[in-house]
Amino acid sequence: MKQQSKKEKNFDTVAFFRSVKEKMANATEGMSLQEEREYWRLLREGKITLH
């Protein structure tokens, strides 16, 4: 059986989504449920962005 070599990736999907998850958690930390819902609505509508 022939061994396949792994391609070098230009983009690490797992690392990207982990960083997004951490940014969202930091942004919503300490918010009430209503504040979080408003935050997610604004984020979906593109009125705010993750930094």
C-alpha positions as CSV (number, residue, x, y, z in Angstrom):
1,M,0.0,0.0,0.0
2,K,1.3,3.4,-1.0
3,Q,1.7,6.0,1.8
4,Q,0.2,9.4,1.1
5,S,2.0,12.5,2.3
6,K,-0.1,15.2,3.9
7,K,-0.5,18.5,2.2
8,E,0.6,21.6,4.0
9,K,-2.4,23.7,4.8
10,N,-2.6,27.4,4.3
11,F,-5.6,27.8,6.5
12,D,-6.2,25.9,9.8
13,T,-10.0,25.7,10.2
14,V,-10.0,24.3,13.7
15,A,-7.7,27.1,15.0
16,F,-9.9,29.7,13.2
17,F,-13.2,28.5,14.7
18,R,-11.6,28.2,18.2
19,S,-10.5,31.8,18.0
20,V,-14.0,32.9,16.9
21,K,-15.6,30.9,19.7
22,E,-13.3,32.6,22.3
23,K,-14.0,36.1,20.9
24,M,-17.7,35.5,21.1
25,A,-17.4,34.2,24.7
26,N,-15.4,37.2,25.7
27,A,-17.8,39.6,24.1
28,T,-20.8,38.1,25.8
29,E,-19.3,37.6,29.2
30,G,-21.4,39.1,32.0
31,M,-24.3,40.0,29.7
32,S,-27.9,39.3,30.6
33,L,-30.0,37.0,28.4
34,Q,-31.7,40.0,26.7
35,E,-28.3,41.7,26.1
36,E,-26.9,38.5,24.6
37,R,-29.9,38.1,22.3
38,E,-29.5,41.7,21.1
39,Y,-25.8,41.1,20.6
40,W,-26.4,38.0,18.5
41,R,-29.1,39.8,16.4
42,L,-26.7,42.7,15.7
43,L,-23.9,40.2,14.8
44,R,-26.2,38.3,12.4
45,E,-27.3,41.5,10.7
46,G,-23.7,42.6,10.3
47,K,-24.1,45.8,12.3
48,I,-21.3,44.7,14.6
49,T,-18.2,42.5,14.0
50,L,-15.9,40.3,16.0
51,H,-12.5,41.9,16.6
